[in-house]
Amino acid sequence: MKRSLSPRGVTAALLALACGHASAGSIDAPTPPAFLSPGSVAQRGIQCESVGDDVLASQTGKFAGSDMISGFVLSVLTQWHLPNGATAIAQGALTVAHDFTNQLTAQIETEARVTDTRRGTNLHNSGADPAAVATGGQNVAVNGVSQITQVAGNNNVGTNSAIVAYSNSTPQPGIPAAGVPAASNQTAAFAANTNGSIQAGITFANNSINVTVQTPAGIATQNIVPGNAQQASAVAQLLQIAGNSQQVANQLSLALQTQQMGGATIRQTGVLQALRNLH
């Protein structure tokens, strides 16, 4: 339930908080300053002060309303490079935009590729270490965004990155540049080497996105799961490297298109927000 506190109520809450800390530490509560005096607040009434954009830019708690977003491109890329030259790549993109009739349209692109220089017959110099163990991260459940990196080895490079950007330009379909051609309107892609020791896959299903790359030296995953009655929405990036000289990266990029707003609309929105804050 959302409740509004009067100036007197805010003052009482601050005084109660101060007294609570004082009694817990056996310290006498100091006399509140004049601006916290209920009588002083009542006499002056509510005062407003203009705050510039330079101040607001550093404040937290801002958000973009759904009416501000007119389209987006969500791109995911997971790639693994082994020291013997083998590589595994899984990537995809979801593009949502308004068409000429102002209706939302969605487009999906997916691709998976495995390049094994030894044609899957020899895992020599793969960097895998049978004695190394990197596990447990897949069992971590976090509401929101989680990035987990578990490394058991030497000379490894592992990166989890997630970027959110705003733009006034129309979203353009596309997937991260990794030298892999995309397959349009395919909700899943999978690739593996001859003996199945290196695998890469991506799926768009049940409003979720799942990316997995598995090699003899570990596993890399990205999962985007919507919220439901049992859990909140979650974005999870996981790297588990049990080997040496591995180069692994999880990359997620969300590019949001914001609608252009004229000066009159901006002023009207500002007045409306100010009126709401008075209640």
C-alpha positions in Angstrom: 0.0 0.0 0.0 1.3 3.4 -0.9 0.9 6.1 1.8 1.7 9.8 1.9 3.2 11.4 4.9 2.6 15.0 5.8 5.5 17.3 6.7 4.7 16.8 10.4 4.6 13.0 9.8 8.0 13.1 8.1 9.5 15.1 11.0 8.1 12.7 13.5 9.6 9.7 11.6 13.0 11.3 11.5 12.9 12.1 15.2 11.8 8.6 16.1 14.7 7.2 14.0 17.2 9.4 15.7 15.9 8.5 19.2 16.0 4.8 18.3 19.7 5.0 17.4 20.5 7.0 20.4 18.8 4.7 22.9 20.5 1.6 21.3 23.9 3.1 21.9 23.1 4.8 25.3 23.7 8.2 23.8 21.5 11.2 24.5 19.5 12.3 21.5 20.7 15.7 20.2 18.3 18.6 19.9 16.9 18.6 16.4 17.9 21.5 14.1 15.4 24.3 13.5 14.4 23.0 10.0 13.2 19.7 11.6 10.9 21.5 14.0 7.3 20.7 13.4 6.2 24.2 14.2 8.8 25.6 11.8 7.6 23.4 8.9 4.0 24.3 9.6 4.7 28.0 9.6 6.7 27.9 6.3 4.5 25.4 4.5 5.7 23.3 1.6 8.5 25.0 -0.4 9.8 23.9 -3.8 13.2 24.5 -5.3 14.2 24.2 -8.9 16.8 21.5 -9.6 18.9 21.6 -12.8 19.6 18.7 -15.2 23.2 18.6 -13.9 21.9 17.6 -10.5 19.2 15.2 -11.8 21.7 13.5 -14.0 23.6 12.1 -11.0 20.5 10.9 -9.2 19.4 7.3 -9.0 15.9 5.9 -9.2 15.1 7.2 -12.7 13.4 5.0 -15.1 12.0 4.9 -18.6 8.3 4.5 -18.8 6.8 2.0 -21.2 5.2 4.8 -23.2 8.7 6.2 -23.9 10.1 3.0 -25.5 9.1 2.5 -29.2 11.4 -0.4 -30.0 14.5 -2.3 -29.0 17.2 -4.7 -30.1 18.4 -7.4 -27.6 21.6 -9.1 -28.7 23.4 -11.9 -27.0 26.8 -13.4 -27.9 28.8 -16.2 -26.3 32.2 -17.2 -27.7 35.0 -19.5 -26.6 38.5 -19.8 -28.1 40.7 -22.7 -27.1 44.5 -22.6 -27.3 44.5 -25.3 -30.1 42.6 -22.9 -32.4 39.2 -24.4 -31.9 36.3 -21.9 -31.4 32.6 -22.1 -30.5 30.2 -19.2 -31.1 26.5 -18.9 -30.3 24.7 -15.6 -30.9 21.3 -14.2 -31.6 19.1 -11.1 -31.6 15.5 -10.1 -31.0 14.4 -6.9 -32.7 11.1 -5.2 -31.9 9.9 -2.1 -33.8 6.9 -0.3 -35.1 6.0 -0.8 -38.8 4.4 1.7 -41.1 1.0 0.9 -39.6 2.3 1.6 -36.1 2.0 -2.0 -35.2 4.8 -3.8 -33.3 6.8 -6.3 -35.3 9.4 -8.8 -34.0 12.3 -10.4 -35.8 14.6 -13.1 -34.5 18.1 -14.0 -35.7 20.2 -16.9 -34.5 23.5 -18.6 -35.3 25.8 -21.2 -33.8 29.2 -22.3 -35.1 32.0 -24.6 -34.0 35.4 -24.6 -35.7 37.6 -27.5 -34.7 41.0 -27.3 -36.4 41.7 -30.9 -35.5 38.4 -32.1 -36.9 37.4 -33.5 -33.6 39.8 -36.4 -33.7 42.4 -35.0 -31.2 41.9 -32.7 -28.2 45.7 -32.1 -27.7 46.5 -28.7 -26.4 42.8 -27.9 -25.7 43.9 -26.5 -22.4 41.5 -28.6 -20.4 42.7 -29.8 -17.0 40.9 -33.0 -15.8 42.1 -32.2 -12.2 40.5 -28.7 -12.2 37.0 -28.2 -11.0 34.7 -25.2 -11.5 31.2 -25.8 -10.4 28.3 -24.5 -8.3 27.5 -21.3 -10.1 24.7 -22.8 -12.1 22.8 -23.4 -8.8 22.8 -19.7 -7.8 19.4 -18.1 -8.2 19.3 -14.3 -8.3 16.4 -11.9 -9.0 17.6 -9.3 -11.4 21.0 -9.5 -13.1 23.7 -11.9 -12.0 27.2 -12.4 -13.4 29.2 -15.3 -12.1 32.8 -16.3 -13.1 34.4 -19.4 -11.8 38.0 -20.1 -12.9 40.3 -23.0 -12.1 43.4 -22.6 -14.2 46.1 -20.2 -15.4 46.3 -17.6 -18.2 42.6 -17.5 -18.8 40.5 -14.5 -20.0 36.8 -14.5 -19.1 34.4 -11.6 -19.5 30.7 -11.1 -18.6 29.3 -7.9 -19.9 25.8 -6.4 -20.1 25.1 -3.0 -21.7 21.9 -1.0 -21.9 21.9 2.0 -24.3 19.3 4.5 -25.4 18.9 5.9 -28.9 16.5 8.0 -30.9 17.3 6.1 -34.1 15.1 3.2 -35.4 16.3 -0.2 -34.2 18.1 -2.1 -36.9 18.1 -5.9 -37.0 21.5 -7.4 -36.4 23.5 -9.6 -34.1 26.9 -8.9 -32.5 29.8 -8.8 -35.0 31.5 -12.2 -34.7 32.0 -13.1 -38.3 29.0 -15.3 -38.4 26.1 -14.9 -40.8 22.7 -14.8 -39.1 19.7 -17.1 -39.8 16.5 -15.0 -39.9 13.3 -16.1 -38.2 15.0 -19.2 -36.7 14.2 -19.5 -33.0 17.1 -22.0 -32.4 20.5 -22.9 -33.6 23.0 -25.6 -32.6 26.5 -26.7 -33.8 29.1 -29.3 -32.6 32.3 -30.8 -33.7 32.6 -34.4 -34.8 32.9 -36.1 -31.5 30.6 -33.7 -29.6 33.3 -32.4 -27.2 32.6 -28.8 -28.3 29.0 -27.6 -28.6 27.3 -24.2 -29.1 23.6 -23.5 -29.0 21.0 -20.8 -28.6 17.2 -21.0 -28.2 14.3 -18.5 -28.1 11.4 -20.3 -26.4 8.7 -19.7 -23.8 9.6 -16.0 -23.8 13.1 -16.9 -22.6 16.5 -16.9 -24.2 19.1 -19.5 -23.4 22.7 -19.6 -24.8 25.2 -22.4 -24.0 28.7 -23.0 -25.2 30.4 -26.2 -23.8 34.0 -27.2 -24.3 36.4 -29.7 -22.7 37.6 -26.8 -20.5 34.3 -25.7 -19.2 30.9 -24.1 -20.0 29.5 -20.6 -20.7 25.9 -19.7 -20.5 23.5 -16.8 -20.7 19.8 -17.0 -19.6 17.0 -14.5 -19.8 13.9 -15.6 -17.9 10.7 -13.6 -17.5 9.0 -13.2 -14.2 6.0 -15.2 -13.0 4.1 -15.9 -9.9 7.0 -18.0 -8.4 9.9 -15.8 -9.3 11.0 -12.4 -10.6 12.6 -11.8 -13.9 16.3 -12.7 -14.2 19.3 -12.2 -16.5 22.1 -14.6 -15.7 25.6 -14.8 -17.2 27.8 -17.7 -16.1 31.4 -18.7 -16.9 33.0 -21.9 -15.6 36.6 -22.4 -16.8 38.5 -25.5 -15.8 41.6 -25.2 -17.9 44.4 -23.0 -19.1 44.8 -20.3 -21.8 41.1 -20.1 -22.5 39.5 -17.0 -23.9 35.8 -16.8 -23.1 33.2 -14.0 -23.3 29.5 -13.5 -22.6 28.1 -10.3 -24.1 24.6 -8.9 -23.8 23.4 -5.7 -25.3 20.0 -4.0 -25.1 19.5 -1.0 -27.3 16.3 0.9 -26.5 14.7 3.3 -29.0 13.0 6.3 -27.3 10.3 8.3 -28.9 11.0 11.9 -29.8 9.1 14.4 -27.6 8.4 18.0 -28.5 8.9 20.9 -26.2 5.1 21.2 -25.4 4.9 17.5 -24.5 7.9 17.8 -22.2 6.5 20.8 -20.4 3.1 19.1 -20.1 4.7 16.0 -18.7 6.7 18.1 -16.2 3.6 19.9 -15.0 1.7 16.6 -14.6 4.5 15.1 -12.5 4.7 18.2 -10.3 1.0 18.1 -9.6 1.2 14.4 -8.7 4.0 15.1 -6.2 1.8 17.6 -4.3 -0.6 14.8 -3.2 
